Amino acid sequence: MKAIAAALKELFGLFVDDGSLAAGILALVAVLAALVHFGKIGATLATGLLVAGLVIVLAETVRRSARGRRD
């Protein structure tokens, strides 16, 4: 029974490992969606900003995680 619980915990961790990563992505998407909705930027620019923003959010999360494991 403990093995099943451990396996389910690991499976859950694959999808929800870092809350700050999820929060950063949601904030980025929300801001860009609002900017497109109100006509401040075009969809093409929003797509480029989304890709760049996702790379930055992911890199920051990886950097923070790597620093935490080193300490």
N, C-alpha and C positions, 0 to 999 in steps of 0.2 A: 504494500500500500504506500509505503514511503517513496518507493521508486516511481510510482505513478504521479504522486504529488510533486516530486522533484522534476519529473519530465514536464508536467504541465506548467510549473513555475518557469522553467527554461523556455518553453514555447511562448509563454506570455511575455517573457523578457525580450524575445526576438522582435516583438512588435511595439512594446512600450518599455524601452530601456531608459530613456532620458527624457524627463518631462520638459526640460528647458529646450530641447530640440523640437519637440512637438509644439510648444508655446511659440517659439520663434517662427516656425513655419506657418502656424495659424495667423500670427500677427502680420507676417509678410503678405500672405494671401489676402487678408482682410483689408490692409492698407491699399494694396494694388487694385483690388476689386472696387473699393470706394473711389479711387482716383479714376478708374475707367468708367464707372457708373456715372459720375458727375462730369465726365468729359474733360478732365484735366490732362489726361494722357491717352494716347491711342492704344489699341490692343497689341499692336506690334511692339511698341516700346515696353508695354507692361510685360509681354512675354520675355523680352530680353532682361528686364529688371528682375523678373521672377527667377530666371535661370541663374543670374549673377547672385541674387540674394540667397538662393538655396545653397549655392556653393559656399558663400561666406558663412551662413549659419552652420552648415555641416563642418566646415573647417574649424570654426570656433569651438564647436562641441568636441571635435576630435582633439584639438589642442588642449582644451580644459581637461578632458578625460586622460590624456597622456601625462599631463603635469600632475594630476591627482594620483596616478599609479606610481610615479617616480618618487613622490614624497613618502 
